[in-house]
Amino acid sequence: MRIKLSEIIIKFRLVFSQTIFALIVGALFNSQGVNAQGPVKVDSNIPNYIKVSGVSGNINSIGSDTMNNLMTLWCEGFNNFYPSVRCQIEGKGSSTAPPALIEGTAQFGPMSRAMKNTEIDRFEKAFGYKPTRISTSIDTLAIYVDKDNPIECLSIEQVDAIFSRTRKCGGTEDIITWGQLGLTGDWANRPISMYGRNSASGTYGYIKKHALCKGDYKDHVKEQPGSASVVQGVAEDQYSIGYSGIGYKTSGVRDVPLSKDGGSCVEPNLGNVINGSYPLGRFLYLYINKEPNKHLNPIREEFLKFILSKEGQEVVIKDGYLPLTANIAEKQLEKIQ
């Protein structure tokens, strides 16, 4: 079998980017003494939020569907301090955040991926400076199957062969039935039904890059408008598979342990993201329009301070995600001064 040089380069870049992410997260958590295998708690060095005067108005957010629950819970928590504040949250995909910030229809642009260079360029052309990116939390993406599906493990190469028609992660066989993955009996000849996000989603782009090695999705992946829709689709379709954030897990589905580079299969829990053994971990961001050397208005500044506080990071855990360390949170606060 001949392997193209371009495929080797793509796989090297994939492994390199995932390794860097794991090293950064792992080093930061280890520096704070966090036990990756223990219960997840907010870093004790992150301070409580302190209420201030003069905060009122509306919070408008347009962007990532993955972060819809987080934004809602953050707004509810913030509203406990400031009852007069009202929130309007719209989540149709990360790609809707940059134009909303440029057009001024949103103060906050939640994104489950980093902005693309083209998106940053359009923003900079409009304002003369780049958007400000705030890391808020860490997500674990999961591969979901029906709760009664007996599959025990999938490699990234197999995930690619299921969802992608180009198989750039190295698979030689197009996987279309559960029998090809080792299932027997009634499962053996059942075709695999696939659920995923639409192209506006940051999750769509992340899986394309990290699980499909930048390959192309199959045409018959059932694209859904939201993360919850993917999980619901899998729960109602016994022989299906799909991908979504770990925060959207329900009792009707189970997440499948994954392996990378021929290693052991590991579950998509927060500890395995920290130690780098789980391959699908990412930061979740909020983008804002902040003019250099100028303060944000009170409602934007205080909302971000709340998110980066103990109370805000407790919301992160409540919604099934991984909180920031005090070190990371402090660096984010410096961006809004």
Secondary structure as GFF3:
##gff-version 3
##sequence-region A 1 337
A	DSSP	alpha_helix	5	31	.	.	.	ID=ss1
A	DSSP	beta_strand	58	63	.	.	.	ID=ss2
A	DSSP	alpha_helix	68	81	.	.	.	ID=ss3
A	DSSP	beta_strand	86	91	.	.	.	ID=ss4
A	DSSP	three_ten_helix	94	96	.	.	.	ID=ss5
A	DSSP	alpha_helix	97	103	.	.	.	ID=ss6
A	DSSP	beta_strand	109	111	.	.	.	ID=ss7
A	DSSP	alpha_helix	117	127	.	.	.	ID=ss8
A	DSSP	beta_strand	132	146	.	.	.	ID=ss9
A	DSSP	beta_strand	154	155	.	.	.	ID=ss10
A	DSSP	alpha_helix	156	163	.	.	.	ID=ss11
A	DSSP	three_ten_helix	178	181	.	.	.	ID=ss12
A	DSSP	three_ten_helix	185	187	.	.	.	ID=ss13
A	DSSP	beta_strand	193	197	.	.	.	ID=ss14
A	DSSP	alpha_helix	202	210	.	.	.	ID=ss15
A	DSSP	beta_strand	222	224	.	.	.	ID=ss16
A	DSSP	alpha_helix	227	236	.	.	.	ID=ss17
A	DSSP	beta_strand	240	245	.	.	.	ID=ss18
A	DSSP	three_ten_helix	246	248	.	.	.	ID=ss19
A	DSSP	beta_strand	253	255	.	.	.	ID=ss20
A	DSSP	beta_strand	258	259	.	.	.	ID=ss21
A	DSSP	alpha_helix	270	274	.	.	.	ID=ss22
A	DSSP	beta_strand	281	288	.	.	.	ID=ss23
A	DSSP	alpha_helix	298	307	.	.	.	ID=ss24
A	DSSP	alpha_helix	310	318	.	.	.	ID=ss25
A	DSSP	alpha_helix	326	334	.	.	.	ID=ss26
###
